[in-house]
């Protein structure tokens, strides 16, 4: 499915994309943070919108790809061994869960 087809009728809420926070100057403004709206037509606003609409997203909270591949490979091998054991002895209870609750991200952090 193409990206254009997926996003054909989407509407976007740009409020959080075009918002930045700044500290006001003054003696009593030490703990204050004021939201500052960035206009869409400014260079910084266009840059933020381009980053928002790009498919390259920085996903925090996910393990590196190499670790995820190794984790999945070891998980698949364990499942294969369980099934092979079951094929040899049909009374053996299979212990593999295809929908594992603890994924690679959980093991990484």
N, C-alpha and C positions, 0 to 999 in steps of 0.2 A: 504494500500500500504506500503510495507516494506521500511525501510530506505535504504537498499542496492539497491533495484530496483530504487528508486528515484535518488540516487547518482551514478548510474552506469557509466554514461559518463560525469561526471562533471569534469571540470578543475578549479583549485583554484588559486587565486592570493594571495600569501602569503606575498607580500611586506609590507602591513600595519600590518600584524600579527607579523612579525619578525622584526619590527622596533621599536626602543626605542629612546628617545631623552635625551641628556645630555648637561650640561653646561660645556664649556671648561674652563680650569683654566687660569688665566691671569688677568692683571689689566684692560684691555679694553674689556673683554668678559662678562661684567655684564649682558648685554641684549641679548646675543647670545644663541641660542639653536641649537645644531648640531645633525642631525639624525645619529643614530648608528645602523647598521644592525647586527642582531643576527644570527649566523649560525644555520641551521636546526639540525645539529648533536649535538649541545651542549645541556646540560641538561635543560637550560632555554628555548632554542628553542623548544625542544621536549615537554616541559610542555605547552608552548604557543600553539603549534599545537594541542596538545591533548585537550586543553580547547576550541580551535576554532572548532574542529570537534565534540565535545560532543553536545548532544542534550540539555543539560542544559545551557540555555543562560540567561544572566541577561538583561532584557529588561527595559531600562529606559524610563520613560514617560508613564507608565501604572499604573493604580490604583491597590491597593491590591485586591486579589481575593475575600475576604469577602465583600468588598465594592461593587465590580462588581456584585456579586450574589444578594446582597440586592437591588442594583439599578435595575437589570434586573427583579427581582421579583416584585418590585413596578411598573415597566413599564408594565409588563404583566398583572398585576391586573388592572391597569388603562385601558388597551386595552380591557380586558374582561368586565369591567363595561360599557365601551362605546358600545360594541357589544350587551350587555344585554339591554341597554337602547334603542338601535336601534331595537332589536327584539320586544320590547314592543310597540314602536312607529316607524313605518317605515318611517315617514316623518322626523325623527330626523337625522340631518347630522352627520355622523361618523367623529370624530376628531382625530382618532389615525393614526399615520404614522408608518408603520412597519420598515421603514428605517430611523430611527431617526438620525438626524445630530449631536445631542449633546449626546454622549455616557457617560459611567461611568467615563472614563478618563477625559473628559472635565469637568464633575461635581466635580471630585476629586481635580483637581488643580485649 
